[in-house]
Amino acid sequence: MNNRLVYIATLLLLMTLKLNAHNSRVDSLKMILDHTTNPIEQINLQIKIAKASQPIEGIQYAQEALMLAQKHNIPQKEGLAYEVLSLRQRKLGNYAEAVQASFSALKIYDRLEMHKAKAVLQLQIGTHYANDKDFINATHYLNLALHNFRSRKDTSNLALTLINIGEAYRSMHEPDSAITCFSECLELNKILKRSIIEGYCLGNMGLAQLEKKQYEVAQKNILDAITILKKLKDIYSVVIYEAYLGKLYAEKGEQEKAEKLLQKNLILAKENQLREQVRDINKDLAEFYEKRTQYQKALYHHKLYLAYNDSLVDKDNIRKMERIKSEYLLEKKEANIQFLHQLNNSRVRFIYVISISAAVLLILSGFLFRSRKLLKNANAVVLKRGKEKELLLRELNHRVKNNLQMVASLFNIQARKLEGPAAKELKEARMRIEALALIHQKLYRNHLNTMVDMENYIKELIENLCFSFGKKLDVTFELDPVKLHIDKAIPMGIIINELATNTFKYATAQDNPTLKVQLSEVDSEIILSLKDNGPGIEENTDPTKQNSLGMTLVKSLIKQLQGKFNFDGSNGCQWVITIANNS
């Protein structure tokens, strides 16, 4: 849960860049750029667009500004372009590229004797290293920035640097050095009078004092920080500090108080969609209950921790995939150039063979031998590219899953601001999107390109619905190890989502609600059955003839799969769906 440095670094970025990502502003800047011919004005506009755009587009505009500044020999603008390029790379998690761009800018500012810009870059480089957990280099550059800001009496940047270097020392388990930095920052803030700086300094100082087991003063500082940050509506930081406060109570032996605070904090994290904090608090609760020998509760929270941990993005893996993708594109370009060069050589040799009839046989033999060697090399390249394509396809599934989860989160946020049927429809749409996202998650996690393990997928889909509805339901699974092609798995997943959603809506109002899900493969046919013990359907009501969105989806998708279905509403609701598995 050690995320404070990252959070402060993000705050620094916001204060440095003053980002305004409104699409209307970006579009206006692009229109102005299209009608501008002055190089300096073009560079300024490109840098503004780079700051206001999404990271990938921002990198493109920053690179264009950099090339234009180099072409017209404007070193100050060149340094600024490198600086913005560094911040955009860091936004994508490309810390090595971010550091390289920062150093390029630092060389320019050093040559131009731009001391303030140089100090800001040293702070930037330090936070790059800290985010990459290279705390040795981080403290080195942060101390350089600290020295420069002291000499310039730049109180605002000095305070930010002290927070970052203090958190770096705390991450290196040097609490005394961290406390010294936070204390000095608090003294400076008596001049600045910024509540957010006071909140972070008090909170992080409390964490350092907790590491030293100075419980009373740590408790006071953390509580003061929580009070300040609640007023600022900084829920993210409040959740983190309250989780540490729960651990503090546990270490002091105040077990009941610790348990109550951790459980309350878990609810707050869930309500605000803070998935990393939900994961970490579940881990803290699992360890808390294990120490108290409450193994059933410990196991429950450990399972939740593993579930959330698996669902979070693996940033190191993404960076590796990005590097593989970049290397693949570069090698492909080089291979094309080499192929064209070889083809040109072959044509020259062929013309030379025609011109010199006496050496036809010898040159032809050499040409055939070389062609055979090239074919062998080409086959090796094709094999290598096949493996790289497999990795890229896994990354594609990963990215699609992440994008679908982002859309689902946006629907969830909007639904919380609405009431009545609109909120209900958004919630159902979110669950449909999450069903799609789960398909792509299964593909990249299980190293499968196009085949989905339906047994595990159905279990996780039903468990996600249980979590979303927050209702208790006794679910029984009888699932054969069936694998479906993604073209069949996606509509099948939506069908299951719709039918199971009906069970959660109408069958959970009574005592001891149950749902039985069966999946089998018989004679190349997939048979899916969902049966609940709900109130059933009246004789004159046939759900298959209703025109609701959910039922329309189910009937349309079954037709798309060239399947058939049976419905029985006499004793609860039972759906039996049969499709051909000709994957």
C-alpha positions in Angstrom: 0.0 0.0 0.0 3.1 2.2 -0.4 1.6 4.6 -3.0 2.2 8.0 -1.4 5.2 8.9 -3.5 3.4 8.0 -6.7 0.5 10.2 -5.6 2.7 13.2 -4.7 4.5 12.8 -8.1 1.1 12.9 -9.8 0.3 16.1 -7.8 3.6 17.6 -9.0 2.8 16.7 -12.6 -0.6 18.4 -12.3 1.0 21.5 -10.8 3.8 21.6 -13.4 1.8 20.8 -16.5 -1.5 22.5 -15.6 -3.2 19.9 -17.8 -6.5 20.7 -19.5 -7.6 17.7 -21.5 -10.9 19.0 -22.8 -11.4 17.8 -26.3 -12.7 21.2 -27.4 -9.5 22.9 -26.4 -7.3 20.3 -28.1 -9.4 20.6 -31.3 -9.1 24.4 -31.2 -5.3 24.2 -30.8 -5.1 21.9 -33.8 -7.1 24.2 -36.0 -4.8 27.1 -35.1 -1.7 24.9 -35.7 -3.0 24.1 -39.2 -3.0 27.8 -40.1 0.3 28.8 -38.5 3.5 29.2 -40.4 5.8 30.8 -37.8 8.1 28.0 -36.4 8.2 29.3 -32.9 4.4 29.6 -32.8 4.1 26.1 -34.3 6.4 24.7 -31.6 4.4 26.4 -28.8 1.1 25.0 -30.1 2.5 21.5 -30.5 3.8 21.6 -26.9 0.4 22.8 -25.7 -1.4 20.0 -27.6 1.1 17.4 -26.2 0.3 18.5 -22.7 -3.5 18.5 -23.2 -3.8 15.3 -25.2 -3.8 11.7 -24.1 -0.3 10.2 -23.6 0.2 8.5 -26.9 -1.0 11.4 -29.0 0.9 13.7 -26.7 4.2 11.9 -27.4 3.6 12.3 -31.2 3.1 16.1 -30.9 6.1 16.4 -28.5 8.3 14.6 -31.0 7.1 16.9 -33.8 7.9 20.0 -31.6 11.3 18.5 -30.8 12.2 17.9 -34.5 11.0 21.4 -35.4 13.1 23.0 -32.6 16.2 21.1 -33.7 15.6 22.0 -37.4 15.5 25.7 -36.6 18.1 25.5 -33.8 16.0 26.8 -30.9 17.6 25.0 -27.9 15.2 26.4 -25.3 12.2 25.0 -27.1 14.1 21.8 -27.7 14.6 21.4 -24.0 10.9 22.1 -23.3 9.9 19.5 -25.9 12.1 16.9 -24.2 10.6 17.8 -20.8 7.0 17.3 -22.0 8.0 14.1 -23.8 9.4 12.8 -20.5 6.2 13.5 -18.7 4.1 11.9 -21.4 6.3 8.8 -21.4 6.0 8.5 -17.6 2.2 8.7 -17.9 2.4 5.5 -19.9 4.7 3.9 -17.4 7.8 4.0 -19.7 10.2 5.2 -17.0 13.4 4.4 -18.9 12.3 6.5 -21.8 11.1 9.2 -19.5 14.5 9.4 -17.7 16.3 9.5 -21.1 14.2 12.4 -22.3 14.7 14.3 -18.9 18.5 13.9 -19.2 18.4 15.3 -22.7 16.5 18.4 -21.5 18.9 18.7 -18.5 21.9 18.9 -20.8 20.3 21.7 -22.8 19.3 23.7 -19.7 22.8 23.1 -18.1 24.4 24.5 -21.3 22.0 27.5 -21.4 22.5 28.1 -17.6 18.8 27.9 -17.0 19.1 27.1 -13.3 15.4 27.1 -12.3 14.5 24.8 -15.2 17.5 22.6 -14.3 16.3 22.2 -10.7 12.8 21.3 -11.8 14.2 18.6 -14.1 16.3 17.2 -11.3 13.1 16.9 -9.3 11.4 15.3 -12.3 14.2 12.8 -12.8 14.2 11.9 -9.1 10.4 11.1 -9.2 11.0 9.0 -12.4 13.5 6.9 -10.5 11.3 6.7 -7.5 8.3 5.4 -9.5 10.7 2.8 -10.9 11.7 1.9 -7.3 15.3 2.9 -7.9 15.5 4.8 -4.7 19.3 5.3 -4.7 19.3 7.4 -7.9 16.0 8.9 -6.8 17.4 10.4 -3.6 20.6 11.5 -5.4 18.6 13.7 -7.9 16.0 14.8 -5.4 18.9 16.0 -3.1 20.4 18.0 -6.1 17.0 19.6 -6.7 16.7 20.3 -2.9 20.0 22.1 -2.9 19.1 24.2 -5.9 15.7 25.2 -4.6 17.2 26.1 -1.2 19.8 28.4 -2.9 17.0 30.0 -5.0 14.7 30.2 -2.0 11.9 28.6 -4.0 9.6 27.7 -1.1 6.9 26.0 -3.1 9.1 23.6 -5.1 11.2 23.1 -2.0 8.2 21.8 -0.1 7.2 19.4 -2.9 10.8 18.1 -3.1 10.9 17.5 0.7 7.7 15.5 0.5 9.1 13.3 -2.4 12.5 12.8 -0.8 10.9 12.0 2.5 8.7 9.4 1.0 11.8 7.9 -0.8 13.6 7.6 2.5 10.6 6.0 4.0 10.4 3.5 1.2 14.1 2.7 1.9 13.2 2.1 5.5 15.1 5.1 6.8 12.3 6.6 8.9 14.6 9.1 10.8 15.6 10.8 7.5 12.0 10.8 6.3 10.8 12.4 9.5 13.4 15.1 9.2 12.2 16.0 5.7 8.5 16.0 6.6 9.2 18.2 9.6 11.1 20.8 7.5 8.2 20.7 5.0 5.7 21.4 7.7 7.8 24.4 8.8 7.8 25.8 5.2 4.1 25.2 4.9 3.5 27.7 7.7 4.5 30.3 5.0 2.7 28.5 2.1 -0.4 27.6 4.1 -1.5 24.8 1.8 -3.8 22.3 3.4 -2.9 19.5 0.9 0.8 19.8 1.7 0.1 19.8 5.4 -2.1 16.7 5.0 0.5 14.7 3.1 3.4 15.7 5.4 1.5 14.8 8.6 0.2 11.5 7.1 3.6 10.3 5.7 5.4 11.4 8.9 2.9 9.3 10.8 3.7 6.3 8.6 7.5 6.8 9.3 6.8 7.1 13.0 4.7 3.9 12.8 7.7 2.1 11.4 9.6 3.2 14.5 6.8 2.0 16.7 6.1 5.5 18.0 2.5 4.7 18.2 1.0 7.6 20.0 2.6 10.4 18.0 2.1 8.4 14.8 -1.6 7.9 15.6 -2.1 11.7 16.2 -0.4 12.7 13.0 -2.3 10.2 10.8 -5.6 11.2 12.4 -4.8 14.9 11.8 -3.9 14.1 8.1 -7.2 12.2 7.6 -9.2 15.1 9.0 -7.5 17.6 6.6 -7.8 15.3 3.6 -11.5 14.5 4.3 -12.2 18.2 4.1 -10.4 18.3 0.7 -12.5 15.2 -0.4 -9.3 13.3 -1.2 -10.9 9.9 -0.6 -7.9 8.0 -2.2 -5.5 9.3 0.4 -8.0 8.9 3.3 -8.4 5.2 2.5 -4.7 4.6 2.5 -4.1 6.4 5.8 -7.0 4.8 7.5 -5.8 1.4 6.4 -2.4 2.1 8.1 -4.3 3.4 11.1 -6.0 0.1 11.4 -2.7 -1.7 11.3 -1.4 0.7 14.0 -4.4 -0.2 16.3 -3.7 -3.9 15.7 0.0 -3.5 16.7 -1.1 -1.7 19.8 -3.3 -4.6 20.8 -6.6 -2.7 20.2 -7.9 -5.6 18.1 -11.6 -4.7 18.0 -10.9 -1.1 17.1 -8.5 -2.3 14.3 -11.0 -4.7 12.9 -13.8 -2.2 12.9 -11.7 0.4 11.1 -10.4 -2.0 8.5 -13.9 -3.3 7.6 -15.2 0.3 7.4 -12.3 1.2 5.2 -12.9 -1.8 2.9 -16.5 -0.6 2.3 -15.2 2.9 1.5 -12.7 1.6 -1.0 -15.3 -0.5 -2.7 -17.8 2.4 -2.9 -15.1 4.6 -4.6 -13.9 1.8 -7.0 -10.4 1.9 -5.5 -9.5 -1.6 -6.6 -5.8 -1.5 -5.5 -6.9 -0.4 -2.0 -9.6 -3.1 -1.9 -6.9 -5.7 -2.7 -4.5 -4.4 -0.1 -7.1 -4.0 2.7 -8.3 -7.6 2.1 -4.7 -8.7 2.5 -4.4 -6.7 5.8 -7.6 -8.3 7.0 -6.5 -11.8 6.0 -3.3 -11.3 8.1 -5.2 -9.8 10.9 -7.6 -12.7 11.2 -4.9 -15.3 10.8 -3.0 -13.9 13.8 -6.2 -14.2 15.8 -6.7 -17.8 14.6 -9.9 -16.9 12.8 -8.9 -19.0 9.9 -12.3 -19.0 8.1 -12.4 -15.2 7.9 -8.7 -15.1 7.0 -9.3 -17.5 4.1 -12.3 -15.5 2.9 -10.3 -12.2 2.7 -7.2 -14.0 1.3 -9.4 -15.3 -1.6 -10.7 -11.7 -2.2 -7.1 -10.4 -2.2 -6.1 -13.0 -4.8 -9.1 -12.2 -7.0 -8.4 -8.4 -7.0 -4.7 -9.0 -7.4 -5.3 -11.0 -10.6 -7.7 -8.4 -12.0 -5.3 -5.5 -11.7 -3.0 -4.5 -14.6 0.5 -5.9 -14.5 2.4 -2.8 -15.4 5.8 -4.6 -15.8 4.2 -7.0 -18.2 2.7 -4.1 -20.2 6.1 -2.4 -20.5 7.6 -5.7 -21.7 4.9 -6.1 -24.3 5.4 -2.5 -25.5 9.1 -3.1 -25.9 8.4 -6.4 -27.8 6.0 -4.5 -30.0 8.5 -1.8 -30.7 11.3 -4.3 -31.4 9.0 -6.2 -33.7 8.1 -3.2 -35.8 11.7 -2.1 -36.0 12.9 -5.6 -37.1 10.0 -5.8 -39.6 11.1 -2.5 -41.1 14.8 -3.6 -41.2 13.8 -6.9 -42.7 11.8 -5.2 -45.5 14.8 -2.9 -46.3 17.2 -6.0 -46.3 14.8 -7.9 -48.5 14.5 -5.0 -51.1 18.3 -4.7 -51.0 18.7 -8.5 -51.6 16.1 -8.4 -54.4 17.9 -5.5 -56.1 21.2 -7.5 -55.9 19.5 -10.5 -57.4 18.2 -8.5 -60.4 21.6 -7.1 -61.0 23.1 -10.6 -61.0 20.4 -11.9 -63.3 21.1 -9.1 -65.8 24.8 -9.8 -65.5 24.2 -13.5 -66.2 22.4 -12.6 -69.4 25.2 -10.3 -70.5 27.9 -12.8 -70.0 26.8 -16.1 -71.6 30.1 -17.9 -70.9 29.4 -17.8 -67.1 25.7 -18.5 -67.2 25.9 -21.9 -65.5 28.3 -20.9 -62.7 26.4 -17.7 -61.8 23.0 -19.4 -62.0 24.2 -22.1 -59.6 25.4 -19.4 -57.1 22.2 -17.6 -57.4 20.1 -20.7 -56.7 22.3 -21.5 -53.7 21.9 -18.0 -52.3 18.1 -18.1 -52.9 17.9 -21.4 -50.9 19.8 -19.9 -48.1 17.6 -16.8 -48.1 14.5 -19.0 -48.1 15.8 -20.9 -45.0 16.5 -17.6 -43.3 13.0 -16.3 -44.3 11.4 -19.4 -42.8 13.3 -18.8 -39.5 12.1 -15.2 -39.5 8.5 -16.3 -40.2 8.7 -18.7 -37.2 10.0 -16.0 -35.0 7.3 -13.5 -36.2 4.7 -16.1 -35.4 5.8 -16.3 -31.8 5.8 -12.5 -31.6 2.3 -12.3 -33.1 1.1 -14.6 -30.4 2.5 -12.3 -27.7 1.0 -9.3 -29.5 -2.4 -11.0 -29.6 -2.2 -11.7 -25.9 -1.5 -8.0 -25.4 -4.4 -7.1 -27.6 -6.7 -9.2 -25.5 -5.3 -7.5 -22.4 -5.8 -4.0 -23.8 -9.4 -4.8 -24.9 -10.2 -6.2 -21.5 -8.8 -3.0 -19.8 -10.7 -0.7 -22.2 -14.0 -2.7 -21.5 -13.4 -2.4 -17.8 -12.8 1.3 -18.1 -16.2 1.6 -20.0 -17.9 -0.4 -17.3 -16.4 1.8 -14.6 -17.7 4.9 -16.5 -21.2 3.3 -16.6 -21.0 2.6 -12.9 -20.0 6.2 -12.0 -22.8 7.5 -14.2 -25.4 5.1 -12.7 -24.5 6.3 -9.2 -25.5 9.8 -10.2 -28.9 8.7 -11.6 -32.0 7.2 -10.0 -34.9 5.0 -11.3 -34.9 3.1 -14.6 -32.0 5.0 -16.1 -29.6 3.8 -13.2 -31.0 0.3 -13.5 -30.4 0.2 -17.3 -26.8 1.5 -16.9 -26.1 -1.1 -14.2 -27.3 -3.9 -16.5 -25.3 -2.5 -19.4 -22.2 -2.4 -17.1 -22.7 -6.1 -16.2 -22.9 -7.0 -19.9 -19.7 -5.2 -20.6 -18.0 -6.9 -17.7 -19.1 -10.3 -19.1 -17.3 -9.3 -22.4 -14.2 -8.1 -20.5 -14.0 -11.4 -18.7 -13.7 -13.3 -22.0 -10.6 -11.3 -23.0 -9.1 -11.6 -19.5 -9.4 -15.4 -19.8 -7.7 -15.4 -23.2 -4.6 -13.4 -22.2 -4.2 -14.9 -18.7 -4.5 -18.6 -19.9 -2.1 -18.0 -22.9 -5.0 -18.8 -25.3 -5.4 -16.9 -28.5 -9.0 -17.7 -29.5 -10.3 -20.5 -27.3 -12.1 -19.8 -24.0 -12.2 -22.2 -21.0 -15.9 -22.0 -20.4 -15.8 -24.0 -17.1 -13.7 -21.3 -15.3 -15.3 -18.5 -17.2 -18.8 -19.4 -16.1 -17.8 -19.7 -12.5 -16.0 -16.4 -12.4 -18.9 -14.7 -14.3 -21.5 -15.9 -11.7 -19.2 -14.9 -8.8 -18.8 -11.4 -10.3 -22.6 -11.1 -10.5 -22.9 -12.2 -6.9 -20.5 -9.4 -6.0 -22.3 -6.8 -8.1 -25.8 -7.6 -6.8 -24.5 -8.1 -3.2 -27.0 -10.9 -2.7 -26.5 -14.3 -1.2 -27.3 -17.2 -3.6 -26.4 -20.9 -3.2 -24.8 -21.7 -6.6 -24.1 -25.3 -7.8 -21.9 -25.9 -10.8 -21.8 -29.1 -12.9 -19.5 -28.0 -15.7 -17.6 -30.2 -18.1 -14.2 -28.9 -19.3 -15.6 -27.3 -22.5 -13.6 -24.8 -24.7 -15.4 -22.5 -27.1 -14.0 -20.3 -29.9 -14.2 -16.6 -28.9 -16.9 -16.1 -31.6 -19.2 -18.5 -29.7 -17.9 -17.7 -26.2 -18.9 -14.0 -26.4 -22.6 -14.5 -27.2 -22.8 -17.5 -24.8 -21.3 -15.3 -22.0 -23.9 -12.6 -22.7 -26.7 -15.2 -22.6 -25.5 -16.6 -19.3 -25.2 -13.0 -17.9 -28.8 -12.2 -18.9 -30.4 -15.4 -17.6 -28.3 -15.3 -14.3 -29.2 -11.6 -13.9 -32.9 -12.6 -14.0 -32.3 -15.1 -11.2 -30.6 -12.4 -9.0 -33.6 -10.0 -9.7 -36.5 -12.3 -9.1 -35.4 -15.5 -7.4 -33.4 -14.0 -4.4 -36.4 -12.4 -2.7 -37.3 -15.7 -0.9 -35.4 -17.7 1.7 -32.5 -19.9 0.6 -32.4 -19.0 -3.1 -30.5 -21.5 -5.3 -29.1 -21.6 -8.8 -27.8 -24.7 -10.6 -25.6 -24.2 -13.7 -24.8 -27.2 -15.9 -22.6 -27.3 -19.0 -21.9 -30.5 -21.0 -20.8 -31.6 -24.5 -22.6 -34.5 -26.1 -22.1 -35.6 -29.7 -20.5 -32.2 -30.7 -23.4 -30.3 -29.1 -23.0 -27.9 -26.2 -25.9 -28.1 -23.6 -26.2 -25.2 -21.1 -28.8 -25.4 -18.3 -29.6 -22.7 -15.7 -32.3 -23.6 -13.1 -33.3 -21.6 -10.0 -35.9 -22.2 -7.2 -37.6 -18.8 -7.6 -41.3 -18.1 -7.8 -41.5 -19.3 -11.4 -43.7 -17.9 -14.2 -47.5 -17.7 -14.3 -49.1 -19.9 -17.0 -50.3 -17.0 -19.1 -46.8 -15.4 -19.0 -44.2 -16.6 -21.5 -40.9 -14.7 -21.0 -39.7 -16.0 -24.4 -42.4 -13.8 -26.0 -41.5 -10.6 -24.1 -39.8 -7.7 -25.9 -37.5 -6.6 -23.1 -33.8 -5.8 -24.1 -32.5 -8.7 -22.1 -34.9 -11.3 -23.7 -34.4 -9.8 -27.1 -30.6 -10.2 -26.7 -31.0 -13.8 -25.5 -33.2 -14.8 -28.5 -31.1 -13.0 -31.0 -27.8 -14.5 -29.8 -29.2 -18.0 -29.7 -30.3 -17.5 -33.3 -26.9 -16.2 -34.1 -25.4 -19.4 -32.6 -27.8 -21.5 -34.7 -29.0 -23.0 -31.4 -32.3 -23.8 -29.8 -33.8 -23.4 -26.3 -36.4 -24.8 -24.0 -38.0 -22.9 -21.0 -39.9 -24.3 -18.0 -41.4 -21.9 -15.5 -43.6 -24.3 -13.5 -41.2 -24.9 -10.6 -38.8 -22.0 -10.6 -37.2 -21.1 -13.9 -35.2 -23.4 -16.0 -33.5 -22.6 -19.3 -31.9 -25.3 -21.5 -29.9 -24.0 -24.5 -28.3 -26.3 -27.1 -25.8 -25.2 -29.7 -23.4 -27.0 -32.1 -19.7 -26.9 -31.2 -18.2 -27.0 -34.7 -15.1 -24.9 -33.7 
